[in-house]
Amino acid sequence: MEIKIVRENKKQHLDLLLLADEQESMIDKYLDRGELFALFDGDLKSICVVTRESDTVCELKSIATYEQFHGQGYGSKLLQHIFSYYHGKYSTMLVGTGDCPWILRFYEKNGFQISHRVENFFIDNYDHVIIDNGIQLVDMVYLSRDL
């Protein structure tokens, strides 16, 4: 297994980015200013993007694993790598996500705790209704983790 930082042609991974954030115009708001990490195990399995939000805070903007590889630990391994990578550079990592129990469990299993909500985020910022596992996403739930 190998994890690389992708510095050029980040949009080559748009298919995978769209699994985490299904509107390209929203991805465009953070992709260029973020660091994109790609996890390979033979071939590409997972990616994530992390942005600098302040001197002490970075934000995980998206993390995605190809669906056929869900449940095999790739997302958690990628998170452990970025926690180590950003340790000492920032004190806190944030992540915003939809209010879906399975997603929240994934982040909590990886050391995040619910921080706050941004009401109507998905309604106000996306040009279509977002449904995840039969649940319409309305509020953005932010979680934080000490690095």
N, C-alpha and C positions, 0 to 999 in steps of 0.2 A: 504494500500500500504506500502511496506517495501523495503528498499534498503540496501543490504549487500555487504561487501567486501569479495570476494572469494580469499582465500589465498592458497588453495591447490587444486590440480586436476583441474586447470583452463581449460584444454583441454576438460573437460566434456561439455563445452559450444561451442565447435568447430563449430557445425552446425550454430549457431547464429553468431559467429565471421566471418564465411565465407560469410555471407550476406553483411558484411561491407568491407571485404578484401578477395577476392576470391582465393587467393593463400596461401596455408598453410605455405610454406617456408617463406613468408613475415611476417605472423603472428608470426612465431617462432622467428623472429628477435627482437620482443618487448614484447611478452607475459610474459616471465619469469621476466623481469625487470620492468614490469608495474603493477599497481594496477587495478584489475578487479572488477568493480561494477556491481551488478545484481539487477534489479528492479523486484519485485514480486507484482502482484496484483491478489491474488489467486495462480496463477502459474507464471512462469517466462515470462516476457514480453519483457524486454530490457536489454542490457548489454553495457558496454563501458570499454575501457582500457586507462589509463593515465600513462605516463612515465615522469620521471624527466629528463630534458634536460640540465639544469644548475641550479645554486643557485636561479635564479629568474624566470626561464621558465619551465613550464611543457607542455606536448603535449598530446592532445586527439588523440590517435592512431586509435581508431575505436569506433563507436557507431552503434548499430543495434537493431531494433525492429522486432519481427516476423511480416511478411507481413500482416497477417490478423488483426493485431492491429495498422497498420499505420493510422495516422490521429487522434489518440485518445489522443495525448498529452504525451505519455510515454517517448519519446525521450527528449522532452523539460523538463519534470519533472526530468529526470535523469541528464540532464545538469545543471539545477538549483541546484540540490543536490551537484554535484561535484564542481560547482562554490563556493558554501558555504564551502564545505569541504577543498578546497585548498586556500580559502581566507586567507591571512596572511602568508601562506607557500610559495607562489610564487606571483610574480606581474603580470605575463602574462601567458595566455594559448594560445597555437597554435593548429591548426588543419589543416591537409593537406587532400585535397579531389580532386576528378575529376572535370572537368569544365562542370558541369551539372547545368542548371538553378534551378531546383527544390531543389537540394542539397545545392547550394549556398544560396537560399532563406531561407532554414531551419536554416542555421548557422547565417545568417544576422538577422533573426527574434529573435535569441537567443543572440544577442549582439556582434557577431563577425564582423570584417571588413577585407576586402581583404588586404593582406600584400604583398605577392610576389608570383612568379611562379618558378617552377623548370621544365624547358623545357624537353620534351621527357621522363619524369619520368616513365610513365607507359610502354612505348616502351622499355626503357633501363632496367627495373627492373622486368618485368613480363615475364613468358615464353609463354604467349599467349595474343591475342588481348582481351582487356577488353571493353565490350559494356555495357552501362547503358542507359536504355530507348531509345535505338536506336542510341546513341551517342558513338563513339569510344573515349575512354579516352586516351589522349596523355600527356598533361602537368599536373603536380600537382599544384593545386592552394592552397596557404597557406593563412589562415585567422588567425587573432589574436584578443584576447579579454583581456582587463585589468581585473584583479581580485581584 
